[in-house]
Every structure is written in C-alpha cells, then in structure tokens.
Amino acid sequence: MTRKGQALSVLIVSTLAFTVCFMVWMMFAVIGIPLKKTLGLNATEFGLLTAMPVLTGALSRVPLGIWTDKYGGRIVMAILMAVTVPAIWLMAYATQFWHFLVIGLFVGLAGGSFSVGTPYVARWFPKANQGFAMGVYGAGNSGAAVNKFVAPAILVAFGWTMVPQVYAAIMLGTLVLFWFFSYSDPAHRVPSHVTFTDQLKMLKNPKVLKYCQYYSIVFGGYVALSLWMVQYYVGEYGMDIRAAALLAACFALPGGVLRAVGGWLSDKYSAHAVTWWVMWVSWICLFLLSYPQTDFTIQTVNGPTTFHIGLNVYVFTLLMFVLGISWAFGKASVFKYISDEFPDNIGTVSGIVGLAGGLGGFILPIMFGALMDLTGIRSSAFMLMYGVVWVSLIWMYWTEVRRTELMGKNATEFALNG
C-alpha cells in the first residue's frame, strides 16, 4: 500500500477506535440514571459516579502521550484497548457504589486514547493538513452521542447490565479491526535519548498552561455536560430516558463530528482566530443557559401580575446545539496551536493539555452536583461554566488579542498566519 493509502487507513481505523473508546468512557451518562435511583444517590454522588472514569482517562494522558512518542501509536493504542475489555465486562456484576467507582477507574483508561491517537495520526500527514487530520480523529468525540443512541435502547430492552457486556464485545471487535488495518512508522518515534523528565519540562512553558485552560473549557466542559445532560433533561423537563438521551445528543453529536471542520478552519484562518470566536459564542450561550426558571410578581394598576422567565426545552436544546458546534471548533483549534508551536513534541504536549481537559471533565460534574445540592438550582452548572469562560476570555485578551493589529497592513497577515 502507498504511503498515502496507509495514512488514510490509519486515520479511519484510529477514528473508529477513538469513537468506541469515547462511547465506553461516557457509559455512566446513561446507565447512571437507573443506578442513581437504585443506589439512592444524591446529585454530588451522581456527579462523582459519572466523573470517576474521566479521572483515570485524564491522568493517563501524559504517560500515554509520552509512550506514543517513544514506542509508536499503534502498539500503545492496541494495548490500551485490550486492557479495558475485562473492566468493561465486570461493570455488569457490580452491586455497591464503591464497586462502580473502582471499576470505573479502570474503564476510564479508554479516555486516554485521545493522547495516543492525536500524535499517531498527525505524524502521517504534512504540516499543512495536520489540523484537519487531528480534527477528523477528534470527531471520535461523537462516541458520546453514539452512547446516547445505543445505551438507552439496550437499557430499556434488556436492563442496564447488558450495556457494559455489549460495550465490551464492541471494544474487542474494534481492537481486532484496528490491529489489522493500522500501520507503524519507526520514523515517527521520538529519539531514545529524550527522557521522561526532558519531555515533562514542557509543563513550565506558559503557552502550554494557557492551552490547558482553553482545553479545560472546550473539552472538559464538553465531557462534563455530555455526562450531565441526560439527567438534566429528565429532572428539568420531566422526560423519559430515551427522549432525554436523544435531545442530549443534539449537543454531543455536533460537539464531536464537527471537530474536523474546526481543524480545517484552524488550518485556513489560524488557531487564534477560531479560538477567539469560540470563546465569545460560548460566553453568550452560557449566559442565556445560566438563567434559572423564574416566576416573579409585580404590582400594576390592575393589581399583581405574575410573569415567568425561563428557557423551554426547544430553546434550551438549540442553545446547547450551538454550544456543541462552538466547542467542536475549539477542540480542534487548541490542537492546531499545539502542532504549530510544538511540532517535535506533539505527543507530550497533547498529553499535558489533554490531561487538563480530562481533569476539567472530572471536576466539573462533581461541582455541578455539589452546586445543585447546595443551591437547588439546576442551571447553576451553566453559571459555573460561564465563569470559567470569562477567565479564558480575559487571559486570551491580555496574551494574544491586545498585541494584535486589528486594522492596518498587518491585520490580514495575522489573521491568516496567527
């Protein structure tokens, strides 16, 4: 097979593998609903349950990224997928809250697949096309939406215990396909004299820390809301689990699939331009989503009149759809920053930034639950995210936008080259 054919094959099977890994990683977003009722969990405990796989998925990203640089993405991805299969299967036999937390930690390793596949795929393509290639691979985030289509159907037909058993079989089948249709190129590995410590020195780079902040929103927020939205629809709008999962997929699906478009836009208009607009669109959407259902009474000349302000399910879903598209573009643009700034350490830096995004996805659902238990306001989750986006907008303004010539002869050049 030609080099171009190998690159295309690697991209296709790697994206498939990542989609399945992400689907497994988000399993609790659906099966957590009956488990919450069965185990009698409050909102904080439910947040911890859904977030547990995200923790190991996040923490494993840095070492997995480093091992990918050193040993190659094909072998690392295959071993990672193989390790998760027994843990996924065992989930069906858990009965206590702590069982799910412990097994969830092992299942969560599937989430580390992102920092394996990103450098693995990127190195098969020329620099001018790396943003698009990483965007296509990153579209595997749509596994969160696939989970919302597949898991509710299995759950309603056979009970929640069948979901992990089916997912274990799917993961095993995907592993076989990946192994037979992927390739390895020794030239893609980082030279052996580069040590673990040398690679971790990237953590001292202020640009890496800034990209971590950006990614904690566009990816961490995406993971957190993907886990949280099904139960949000059930609680806020009184829907059954299948309808709730379907509407939640309106956020998760574009948030994954359109990542490739974000990669193409970042290649064409620069990572900076795309990320700046992503943050502003996020700010507007989250401001509107934050407003709780409110009834208030005012005194008029005809007596007291009561008004209701709040998002109905259609407007809410539309805003979530727009937010999902925005974050899809943002996830791709952040990694375009990385491929531009750190071409020789994509694996390491993507692992570090991925870790930040994953930790955001772990911490946010727990904070969502704690805020809801504390305030009794479901939209407090969006209030929290609104504040986080403010931080990124301010940081981005002071480090990038303030130094940009918006008018004049250099403005076009910056917009095109970043």
C-alpha positions as CSV (number, residue, x, y, z in Angstrom):
1,M,0.0,0.0,0.0
2,T,1.2,3.5,-0.8
3,R,2.2,5.9,1.9
4,K,-0.9,8.0,1.3
5,G,-3.1,4.9,1.5
6,Q,-1.5,3.9,4.8
7,A,-2.1,7.4,6.2
8,L,-5.8,7.2,5.2
9,S,-6.2,3.7,6.7
10,V,-4.6,4.8,9.9
11,L,-6.9,7.8,10.1
12,I,-10.0,5.8,9.5
13,V,-9.4,2.9,12.0
14,S,-7.9,5.3,14.6
15,T,-11.0,7.4,14.4
16,L,-13.2,4.3,14.8
17,A,-11.2,3.2,17.8
18,F,-11.4,6.6,19.4
19,T,-15.2,6.7,18.8
20,V,-15.7,3.4,20.6
21,C,-13.3,4.4,23.4
22,F,-15.2,7.6,23.9
23,M,-18.6,5.8,23.8
24,V,-17.3,3.5,26.6
25,W,-15.9,6.4,28.5
26,M,-19.3,8.1,28.6
27,M,-21.2,5.0,29.6
28,F,-22.3,6.4,33.0
29,A,-24.2,9.3,31.3
30,V,-27.0,6.8,30.6
31,I,-26.6,3.8,32.9
32,G,-26.0,6.3,35.8
33,I,-29.7,7.3,35.7
34,P,-31.1,3.9,36.9
35,L,-28.1,3.4,39.1
36,K,-28.8,6.8,40.8
37,K,-32.3,5.5,41.7
38,T,-31.2,2.0,42.7
39,L,-28.3,3.2,44.9
40,G,-30.2,6.2,46.3
41,L,-27.5,8.7,45.2
42,N,-27.7,12.5,45.7
43,A,-26.6,14.9,43.0
44,T,-23.0,15.1,44.3
45,E,-22.7,11.3,44.5
46,F,-24.1,11.0,41.0
47,G,-21.5,13.6,39.8
48,L,-18.8,11.5,41.4
49,L,-20.1,8.3,39.8
50,T,-20.1,9.8,36.3
51,A,-16.8,11.5,36.7
52,M,-14.8,8.5,38.0
53,P,-13.8,7.1,34.6
54,V,-12.9,10.6,33.5
55,L,-10.3,10.8,36.3
56,T,-8.1,7.9,35.0
57,G,-8.8,8.9,31.4
58,A,-7.2,12.3,32.3
59,L,-4.3,11.2,34.5
60,S,-3.2,8.6,31.9
61,R,-3.0,11.1,29.1
62,V,0.5,12.4,29.9
63,P,2.3,9.0,30.2
64,L,0.3,7.7,27.2
65,G,1.4,10.7,25.1
66,I,5.0,10.1,26.1
67,W,4.8,6.4,25.4
68,T,3.3,7.2,22.0
69,D,6.2,9.4,21.1
70,K,8.6,6.7,22.3
71,Y,7.1,3.4,21.1
72,G,4.6,4.4,18.4
73,G,0.8,4.9,18.5
74,R,-0.2,1.5,17.0
75,I,1.1,-0.7,19.8
76,V,0.1,1.7,22.6
77,M,-3.5,2.1,21.3
78,A,-3.9,-1.7,20.9
79,I,-2.6,-2.4,24.5
80,L,-4.8,0.3,25.9
81,M,-8.0,-1.1,24.3
82,A,-7.1,-4.6,25.3
83,V,-6.7,-3.6,29.0
84,T,-10.2,-2.0,29.1
85,V,-12.2,-5.0,27.9
86,P,-12.2,-7.0,31.1
87,A,-13.1,-3.9,33.2
88,I,-16.0,-3.0,30.9
89,W,-17.4,-6.6,31.2
90,L,-17.1,-6.6,35.0
91,M,-19.2,-3.5,35.3
92,A,-22.3,-5.7,34.8
93,Y,-21.6,-7.6,38.0
94,A,-21.1,-4.5,40.3
95,T,-23.7,-4.1,43.1
96,Q,-22.3,-1.5,45.5
97,F,-21.5,2.2,45.0
98,W,-17.8,1.6,45.6
99,H,-17.8,-1.2,43.1
100,F,-18.8,1.2,40.4
101,L,-16.2,3.8,41.5
102,V,-13.3,1.3,41.4
103,I,-14.3,-0.4,38.2
104,G,-15.0,3.0,36.7
105,L,-11.3,3.9,37.2
106,F,-10.2,1.0,35.0
107,V,-12.8,1.6,32.4
108,G,-11.7,5.2,32.3
109,L,-8.4,4.3,30.8
110,A,-10.3,4.3,27.4
111,G,-10.4,8.1,27.7
112,G,-6.6,8.2,27.5
113,S,-6.8,7.1,23.9
114,F,-7.0,10.7,22.7
115,S,-3.4,11.5,23.5
116,V,-2.3,8.3,21.7
117,G,-4.2,8.8,18.5
118,T,-3.6,12.5,18.1
119,P,0.2,12.4,17.6
120,Y,-0.1,8.9,15.9
121,V,-2.5,10.3,13.2
122,A,-0.9,13.8,12.9
123,R,2.6,12.4,12.0
124,W,1.1,10.6,9.0
125,F,0.2,13.9,7.4
126,P,2.1,17.0,6.2
127,K,2.0,20.0,8.5
128,A,-0.5,21.9,6.3
129,N,-3.1,19.1,6.8
130,Q,-2.4,18.2,10.4
131,G,-5.2,20.4,11.8
132,F,-7.7,18.7,9.5
133,A,-6.3,15.2,10.3
134,M,-6.4,15.8,14.0
135,G,-9.9,17.2,13.6
136,V,-11.1,14.1,11.8
137,Y,-9.6,11.9,14.5
138,G,-11.0,14.1,17.3
139,A,-14.5,13.7,15.7
140,G,-14.4,10.4,17.6
141,N,-15.7,12.6,20.5
142,S,-19.1,11.8,18.8
143,G,-18.8,8.5,20.7
144,A,-20.6,10.5,23.4
145,A,-23.6,10.9,21.1
146,V,-23.4,7.3,19.9
147,N,-23.6,6.2,23.5
148,K,-26.8,8.2,23.9
149,F,-28.4,6.4,20.9
150,V,-27.2,2.9,21.7
151,A,-27.2,2.6,25.6
152,P,-30.8,3.7,26.1
153,A,-32.1,1.2,23.6
154,I,-30.2,-1.6,25.3
155,L,-31.2,-0.4,28.7
156,V,-34.9,-0.3,28.0
157,A,-34.9,-3.6,26.2
158,F,-32.6,-5.7,28.4
159,G,-31.7,-3.7,31.5
160,W,-28.6,-1.7,32.4
161,T,-26.4,-4.7,33.0
162,M,-26.5,-5.6,29.3
163,V,-24.9,-2.3,28.3
164,P,-21.4,-3.0,29.6
165,Q,-21.5,-6.5,28.2
166,V,-22.4,-5.3,24.7
167,Y,-19.8,-2.5,25.0
168,A,-17.0,-5.0,26.0
169,A,-17.8,-7.0,22.8
170,I,-17.8,-3.9,20.7
171,M,-14.4,-2.8,22.1
172,L,-12.9,-6.3,21.4
173,G,-14.1,-6.3,17.8
174,T,-12.8,-2.8,17.3
175,L,-9.4,-3.8,18.7
176,V,-9.1,-6.6,16.1
177,L,-10.1,-4.2,13.2
178,F,-7.6,-1.6,14.4
179,W,-4.7,-4.0,14.6
180,F,-5.2,-5.4,11.1
181,F,-5.7,-2.0,9.3
182,S,-3.2,0.2,11.1
183,Y,0.5,0.7,10.4
184,S,3.6,1.7,12.2
185,D,6.5,4.0,11.1
186,P,9.7,4.0,13.2
187,A,10.5,7.5,11.9
188,H,7.6,8.9,13.9
189,R,9.1,8.0,17.3
190,V,11.0,10.5,19.4
191,P,14.7,9.5,19.6
192,S,15.5,7.3,22.6
193,H,17.9,9.9,24.2
194,V,14.8,12.1,25.0
195,T,14.0,11.2,28.6
196,F,10.7,11.3,30.6
197,T,12.0,14.3,32.6
198,D,13.0,16.2,29.4
199,Q,9.5,15.8,28.0
200,L,7.8,16.9,31.2
201,K,9.7,20.2,31.1
202,M,7.0,21.3,28.7
203,L,4.9,22.0,31.8
204,K,7.0,25.0,32.5
205,N,6.0,26.7,29.2
206,P,3.4,29.4,29.8
207,K,1.9,28.7,26.4
208,V,1.2,25.1,27.4
209,L,-0.6,26.3,30.5
210,K,-2.7,28.7,28.5
211,Y,-3.7,25.9,26.1
212,C,-4.6,23.8,29.1
213,Q,-7.0,26.5,30.3
214,Y,-8.6,26.7,26.8
215,Y,-9.0,23.0,26.6
216,S,-10.5,22.6,30.1
217,I,-13.5,24.5,28.7
218,V,-13.9,23.2,25.2
219,F,-13.1,19.6,26.1
220,G,-13.6,19.4,29.8
221,G,-16.9,21.3,29.6
222,Y,-18.0,19.0,26.7
223,V,-17.3,15.9,28.7
224,A,-18.9,17.2,31.8
225,L,-22.1,18.4,30.0
226,S,-22.2,15.1,28.0
227,L,-22.3,13.2,31.3
228,W,-24.8,15.7,32.9
229,M,-27.3,16.5,30.2
230,V,-29.4,13.3,30.2
231,Q,-30.3,13.6,33.9
232,Y,-30.7,17.3,33.4
233,Y,-33.4,16.8,30.8
234,V,-35.1,14.1,33.0
235,G,-35.1,16.4,36.1
236,E,-35.8,19.8,34.5
237,Y,-38.3,18.9,31.8
238,G,-39.7,15.6,33.1
239,M,-38.6,13.5,30.1
240,D,-38.1,9.7,29.9
241,I,-34.6,8.5,29.5
242,R,-34.8,7.8,25.7
243,A,-36.2,11.2,24.8
244,A,-33.7,12.9,27.2
245,A,-30.8,11.0,25.6
246,L,-31.9,11.9,22.1
247,L,-32.1,15.6,22.9
248,A,-28.7,15.4,24.8
249,A,-27.2,14.0,21.6
250,C,-28.1,17.3,19.9
251,F,-25.2,18.7,22.0
252,A,-22.9,15.7,21.9
253,L,-23.1,14.9,18.2
254,P,-22.1,18.2,16.7
255,G,-19.6,18.6,19.5
256,G,-17.8,15.6,18.1
257,V,-18.4,15.3,14.4
258,L,-17.8,18.9,13.5
259,R,-14.3,18.9,15.1
260,A,-12.9,18.1,11.6
261,V,-14.5,21.4,10.3
262,G,-12.8,23.1,13.2
263,G,-9.5,21.6,12.1
264,W,-10.0,22.9,8.5
265,L,-10.9,26.4,9.8
266,S,-7.9,26.5,12.0
267,D,-5.6,25.5,9.1
268,K,-7.2,28.3,7.0
269,Y,-7.7,31.1,9.4
270,S,-5.3,30.3,12.3
271,A,-5.9,28.7,15.7
272,H,-6.1,32.1,17.3
273,A,-8.9,33.4,15.2
274,V,-11.1,30.3,15.6
275,T,-10.4,30.1,19.4
276,W,-11.3,33.7,20.0
277,W,-14.7,33.4,18.3
278,V,-15.3,30.1,20.1
279,M,-14.9,31.8,23.5
280,W,-17.3,34.6,22.6
281,V,-20.0,32.3,21.3
282,S,-19.6,30.1,24.4
283,W,-19.9,33.2,26.6
284,I,-23.2,34.2,25.0
285,C,-24.7,30.7,25.1
286,L,-23.7,30.1,28.7
287,F,-25.1,33.4,29.8
288,L,-28.5,32.5,28.5
289,L,-28.4,28.9,29.7
290,S,-27.5,30.1,33.2
291,Y,-30.8,31.9,33.8
292,P,-33.0,29.6,36.1
293,Q,-36.7,29.1,35.7
294,T,-38.1,32.2,37.4
295,D,-41.6,33.4,38.4
296,F,-41.9,37.0,39.7
297,T,-44.9,39.2,40.6
298,I,-45.1,42.9,40.1
299,Q,-47.8,45.4,41.2
300,T,-49.6,47.0,38.3
301,V,-52.6,49.5,38.2
302,N,-54.8,46.5,37.8
303,G,-53.3,44.5,40.7
304,P,-50.5,42.0,41.0
305,T,-49.3,40.3,37.7
306,T,-47.1,37.2,37.6
307,F,-44.5,36.6,34.9
308,H,-42.5,33.5,34.1
309,I,-39.0,33.7,32.6
310,G,-37.2,30.5,31.6
311,L,-35.9,28.5,28.7
312,N,-38.3,26.0,27.3
313,V,-36.9,22.7,26.1
314,Y,-36.7,23.8,22.4
315,V,-34.7,27.0,23.1
316,F,-32.6,25.2,25.6
317,T,-31.7,22.4,23.1
318,L,-31.0,25.0,20.4
319,L,-28.5,26.8,22.6
320,M,-26.9,23.5,23.6
321,F,-26.6,22.6,19.9
322,V,-24.8,25.9,19.1
323,L,-22.6,25.4,22.1
324,G,-21.7,21.9,20.9
325,I,-20.7,23.3,17.5
326,S,-18.6,26.0,19.1
327,W,-16.7,23.6,21.3
328,A,-16.1,21.2,18.4
329,F,-14.3,24.0,16.6
330,G,-12.5,25.0,19.8
331,K,-11.2,21.5,20.5
332,A,-9.6,21.4,17.0
333,S,-8.2,24.9,17.2
334,V,-6.4,24.2,20.5
335,F,-4.6,21.3,19.0
336,K,-3.7,23.3,15.9
337,Y,-2.0,25.7,18.4
338,I,0.0,22.7,19.6
339,S,1.0,21.3,16.2
340,D,2.1,24.8,15.2
341,E,4.1,25.6,18.4
342,F,5.5,22.2,19.3
343,P,5.9,20.0,16.1
344,D,8.5,17.8,17.7
345,N,6.7,17.1,20.9
346,I,3.1,16.8,19.8
347,G,2.6,13.6,21.9
348,T,3.9,15.1,25.1
349,V,2.2,18.5,24.9
350,S,-1.1,16.9,23.7
351,G,-0.9,14.6,26.7
352,I,-0.5,17.5,29.1
353,V,-3.2,19.6,27.5
354,G,-5.4,16.5,27.3
355,L,-4.8,15.9,31.0
356,A,-6.1,19.4,31.8
357,G,-9.2,18.9,29.6
358,G,-9.8,15.5,31.2
359,L,-9.4,16.9,34.7
360,G,-11.9,19.5,33.8
361,G,-14.3,16.8,32.8
362,F,-13.7,15.0,36.1
363,I,-14.0,18.0,38.4
364,L,-16.9,19.8,36.7
365,P,-19.6,17.1,37.1
366,I,-18.8,16.8,40.8
367,M,-19.0,20.6,41.1
368,F,-22.3,20.5,39.2
369,G,-23.7,18.1,41.7
370,A,-22.4,19.9,44.7
371,L,-23.8,23.3,43.4
372,M,-27.2,21.7,42.8
373,D,-27.3,20.1,46.3
374,L,-26.2,23.5,47.8
375,T,-28.5,25.8,45.8
376,G,-31.2,23.6,44.4
377,I,-30.8,25.4,41.1
378,R,-30.1,23.0,38.1
379,S,-28.8,25.8,35.9
380,S,-26.0,26.5,38.4
381,A,-23.9,24.2,36.3
382,F,-24.1,26.7,33.4
383,M,-23.4,29.6,35.8
384,L,-20.1,27.8,36.8
385,M,-19.1,27.3,33.1
386,Y,-19.9,30.9,32.4
387,G,-17.4,32.0,35.0
388,V,-14.7,29.7,33.6
389,V,-15.2,31.1,30.1
390,W,-14.7,34.6,31.5
391,V,-11.2,33.5,32.7
392,S,-10.2,32.3,29.3
393,L,-11.5,35.4,27.5
394,I,-9.5,37.7,29.9
395,W,-6.4,35.5,29.6
396,M,-6.6,35.4,25.8
397,Y,-7.2,39.1,25.5
398,W,-4.1,40.0,27.6
399,T,-1.7,37.5,26.0
400,E,-2.9,37.5,22.3
401,V,-5.6,39.9,21.3
402,R,-4.2,43.0,23.0
403,R,-1.0,42.6,20.9
404,T,-2.9,42.1,17.6
405,E,-3.2,44.8,15.0
406,L,-6.9,44.7,14.1
407,M,-6.7,47.4,11.5
408,G,-3.8,48.2,9.1
409,K,-1.4,46.4,6.8
410,N,-0.5,43.6,9.3
411,A,-4.1,42.7,10.3
412,T,-4.7,40.4,7.3
413,E,-1.3,38.7,7.7
414,F,-2.0,37.9,11.4
415,A,-5.5,36.6,10.6
416,L,-4.0,34.2,8.0
417,N,-0.9,33.1,9.8
418,G,-1.8,33.5,13.5
